Amino acid sequence: MRPRVLVAMSGGVDSSVAAAIVREQGYDVVGVAMRLVPEPPGPIAKRRGTCCSHDDFEDARRVAEQMDFPFYVIDLRADFAARVVDNFVSEYLGGRTPNPCVMCNRQIKFDRLWSRARALAADYVATGHYARIEQGADGRFHLLRAADETKDQSYFLFTLGQDELARTLFPVGAMSKTEVRARARALGLVTADKPESQEICFVPDGDYASFVERQSDPAQLRPGSIVDSDGRRLAAHSGVHRFTVGQRRGLGVAGGQRLYVREIRADSGEVVAGRREELDSPGLIANRISLVDNSLASRRELSVEVKIRHRHRAIPAMMRFDSGRRAVIRFASGGPAVTPGQACVFYRGEEVLGGGYIERAITEEQAN
Amino acid sequence: MTIYLDHNAGAPVRVEAAAAVSRLLADMVGNPSSVHRSGQRSRRMLEVARAQVAAIVGAEPRRFVFTSGGTESNNLAIFGAITTAARRRKIISSQIEHSSILAPIAELERRGFDVVRVAPNADGRIDPGRVLAVLDSETALVTLGLANSEVGTIQDLAPLASMCGRAGALFHIDAAQAAGRIPVDVAALGCDLMTLSGHKLGAPAGVGALYVRDFARLAPIVFGGPHEGGMRAGTPNLLGAVSFGAAAEAAMNAMAAESARIGSLSASLFARIREAIPALRLNGPLVGRLPNTLNLTFPGVLGESMLIALDLEGVEVSMGSACAAGAVEPSHVLRAMGRSVADARSSLRISLGWNNTAQEIEAVAALIARVWRRVAAAEPLSEASAR
């Protein structure tokens, strides 16, 4: 019997080509599109272009027809709401800046979807992520950056451990986006020239603050003051969820020099504003650390490159394991603005060692 | 190997219907409305088909209007009835109807009609008394299904006809799932309008019929030429009608034997699955149900996963109704019967039909038990967090 692969198809070009590749490799392919967000109201024709839309599912379905494998739409809306959207909202309400794509990968694609895969007797899950998995001579699996640096999505995948990597396939991880599109065109896939989706899928208009407000009880919002580094009140604001560390716009502070959000104190409702140079910090504390290979946990200190936002470069740092899946990370030289809630991913060269979630920045004294 | 157990969605085309279609296709010429002899020949075939269709519900052929299917028949019955009902602004139906009734009455509700949707009991049965309780001189139409498509409950509708007549309301019965499977007699039911569907009894989809007792009390919804007694404009779908007629005749001739055979197959399927899964629950009544329909709640699993897993093993069943995107929504029928959303999400509809064999059912029973064990172990319902 050929091994069965459940391919998560979004209707985009990457997952379409991923499905086509595993099909050509001779796997028994089953395509699924995950219905994650409620269908926007209104007639079907008006819903074009939003993620998880009817059109995207139809595109995925057409690829499945072209490549001749079965395809199903599966309903994971309840799981997505409970595990991703609720977390997104509560993180913003707590003054942090979440990364829902990390949460979705961990909770939906490589957990919930994997249960479904086993229920459907599948041996692997494949996705259109740009990242690579390699197995070493010792049998251990390694998670590596994509061949195409500009498309690398390994940052979103740091929660994958050995068990997950053993049964996961990233068929386009070794290809460039140009190659993926060329392959899709050569196969005549309808998705070959579809544009990229950039926004967070459940907030298509990109207005996170309004989304958080719609999803919360007004009593949960934390209005308060914008203060300067010395605690002087500069202005009022309508909720800490409207801010992210490093943000410049929307501070509502007139005149003077350019100010940036330095810190968000959800408990008191204070948003601390400061000058650009006050943003930098020497390191951070990360929690809920997971490692691709748990054998690394026995090491007290690791020299790594750390990436603290998807679009940032990885910078050299030392990490020291603390108790309870926490770690202290010291940047080798002056670090960038640290945004609590974002993922902090540890690399060594091409390889993802693991990662965690940023709890807070640390001061010079704490770093030493 | 594919085992098809979704006859309530659409039966495989019967041999007799396929043969009639190929005979006709080989030499098909002439519009039944034309004066010339080819037209006359087509017209004759159309009328033979009409008689074959009428026979399955024991009615006069000239009272039948061919339509494009059950959905159009229901739309014609509902919108056609309210047009002639003048000032009457009330429509009575139930919560467990097919979408081709629920959507038209919801549209009429938006237009200001007073719509009453009677609730069923836990077995999916509509108490005629509940209908009578809301029936009054304002009522334009009572529209109810004879056999429920999802759970197979057969309604006792005969007591309603005379009361509707006395109240001056039209009485429409959707017999799409019943006709050809159980004896249906228009005269005994006493209804004014009755929907029939071709593909539920073995014709290809795309043809249906509406029985209209009194043409003066129904207005058309499609306008054009004077076809179908002025009730449904458009050149008749001769191919569809002929296939419908052939399938209806075949279903009629086979009904007694077929319903007994299918009834025992579905009973044995249920018994075997329950032997393997003791907490399995049958939705709908034990008696007074379509012989072919089993609606089952599988403990601890998502029906969606069972449905896909079974499909990958070659067994085709269904659940609820599919949304535009192809995902499955929990059944409104089960919800109306008082089942929780979680139970509705754990339920599958298995509907047998004319071409299922005892060997198939034996194989399916073992397979369903095996797939259930795998799905329940891999994806327990607590994790699936239905809400």
Interface residues (C-beta under 8 A of the other chain):
Chain A: V30 A33 R35 E39 I44 C52 S53 H54 F57 R61 P70 Y72 V73 I74 D75 A78 D79 A81 A82 R112 S115 R116 R118 A119 L120 A121
Chain B: V301 E304 S305 I308 A309 D311 L312 C323 A324 A325 G326 A327 V328 R374 V375 A378 E379 E383 A384 S385 A386 R387
